[in-house]
Amino acid sequence: MTENNTETARKKYEYSFDYIQSKLEGSKDSFGKLMKEIVRTGVCTECGTCAAVCPVLEWDHLVGQPKLVGKCTGCGICYNQCPRTITDPNELMGEFKTGYVANTNIPEVIGGQDGGTVTSLLCYLFDEHLIDAAIVTMTDPNHPWFPVPQIITTKDEAIKASGSVYCHSQTVEALMDAIREDYRSIAFVGTPCNISAVNKMYNSPAGMLKYFMRAN
């Protein structure tokens, strides 16, 4: 094997499911590892991804952390998909080449949070039939301080959901629900920790999300 072939094989391995599993080797209790290194150290962002991807985990809204409701098999998915762990050497999203300042021209959204840009993008995606659904956060009408992740499917719903909610929202769980409901092209609106978690899932060698999407 030539030097170039060896390097190619090494890089391929470092972005494989086997590599990730080797990083977790000996960790029969993946949930315990997650609790020890992330939750109890205060690194957890309360995004809820661990509970969204594991069938034996639930999110404890009262305590603000994952709760084991079955036997941990040590698969490592909860640990690997957490946006605060590093198991993939190539997980960076890439360089940002430029930045923009934008404002909406949709009358109902003018004056909205940060210019209403995200809402405008969602409206465009729905108008052009580029997405089947979007994951957003809305507020409970009876408890305005309580965030409610929602699956929306229309432009009108996107306008209704405009504005920020300054509280933890389990949007990744809503994304998994949308996938189970057979939506294939999904826009996702979330905080940086939510976006980081979804990016890890999308690029995972285990194929957590990529095979569900209509286009890259």
SULLIN-V728859 format. One record per backbone hydrogen bond with DSSP energy under -1.0 kcal/mol. CO is the residue of the C=O (numbers start at 1). NH is the residue of the N-H. E is the energy in kcal/mol with one decimal. If there is no record, write none. Layout:
co->CO nh->NH e->E
co->CO nh->NH e->E
//
This chain:
co->2 nh->6 e->-2.3
co->3 nh->7 e->-2.3
co->4 nh->8 e->-2.3
co->5 nh->9 e->-2.4
co->6 nh->10 e->-2.2
co->7 nh->11 e->-2.4
co->8 nh->12 e->-2.3
co->9 nh->13 e->-2.2
co->10 nh->14 e->-2.2
co->13 nh->16 e->-1.6
co->16 nh->20 e->-1.7
co->17 nh->21 e->-2.6
co->18 nh->22 e->-2.3
co->19 nh->23 e->-1.6
co->22 nh->25 e->-1.0
co->24 nh->27 e->-2.2
co->26 nh->28 e->-1.4
co->29 nh->33 e->-1.9
co->30 nh->34 e->-2.3
co->31 nh->35 e->-2.7
co->32 nh->36 e->-2.5
co->33 nh->37 e->-2.6
co->34 nh->38 e->-2.2
co->34 nh->39 e->-1.6
co->35 nh->40 e->-3.1
co->38 nh->43 e->-1.6
co->38 nh->44 e->-1.5
co->39 nh->42 e->-1.3
co->48 nh->52 e->-1.7
co->49 nh->53 e->-1.8
co->54 nh->57 e->-1.2
co->56 nh->69 e->-2.9
co->58 nh->67 e->-3.1
co->59 nh->61 e->-1.0
co->60 nh->64 e->-2.9
co->60 nh->65 e->-1.1
co->65 nh->60 e->-2.4
co->67 nh->58 e->-2.4
co->76 nh->80 e->-2.8
co->77 nh->81 e->-2.6
co->82 nh->85 e->-1.5
co->88 nh->91 e->-1.2
co->106 nh->109 e->-2.0
co->106 nh->110 e->-1.3
co->109 nh->112 e->-2.1
co->112 nh->115 e->-1.5
co->113 nh->116 e->-2.3
co->115 nh->104 e->-2.7
co->116 nh->120 e->-2.1
co->117 nh->121 e->-2.3
co->118 nh->122 e->-2.2
co->119 nh->123 e->-2.5
co->120 nh->124 e->-2.3
co->121 nh->125 e->-2.4
co->122 nh->126 e->-2.3
co->123 nh->127 e->-2.7
co->124 nh->128 e->-2.4
co->125 nh->130 e->-2.7
co->126 nh->129 e->-1.1
co->133 nh->187 e->-2.3
co->134 nh->152 e->-2.8
co->135 nh->189 e->-2.2
co->136 nh->150 e->-3.1
co->138 nh->148 e->-3.5
co->143 nh->146 e->-2.8
co->146 nh->140 e->-1.9
co->148 nh->138 e->-2.6
co->150 nh->136 e->-2.2
co->152 nh->134 e->-2.2
co->154 nh->158 e->-1.5
co->155 nh->159 e->-2.1
co->156 nh->160 e->-2.1
co->157 nh->161 e->-1.6
co->159 nh->162 e->-1.2
co->165 nh->167 e->-2.0
co->169 nh->171 e->-2.1
co->170 nh->174 e->-1.2
co->171 nh->175 e->-2.0
co->172 nh->176 e->-2.2
co->173 nh->177 e->-1.9
co->174 nh->178 e->-2.2
co->175 nh->179 e->-2.0
co->176 nh->180 e->-2.2
co->177 nh->181 e->-1.7
co->178 nh->183 e->-2.2
co->179 nh->182 e->-1.6
co->185 nh->132 e->-3.3
co->185 nh->133 e->-1.5
co->187 nh->135 e->-2.5
co->191 nh->195 e->-2.7
co->192 nh->196 e->-2.6
co->193 nh->197 e->-2.0
co->194 nh->198 e->-2.3
co->195 nh->199 e->-2.4
co->196 nh->200 e->-2.0
co->197 nh->201 e->-2.2
co->198 nh->202 e->-2.8
co->199 nh->203 e->-2.0
co->201 nh->209 e->-1.0
co->204 nh->207 e->-2.1
co->209 nh->212 e->-2.6
co->210 nh->213 e->-1.0
//
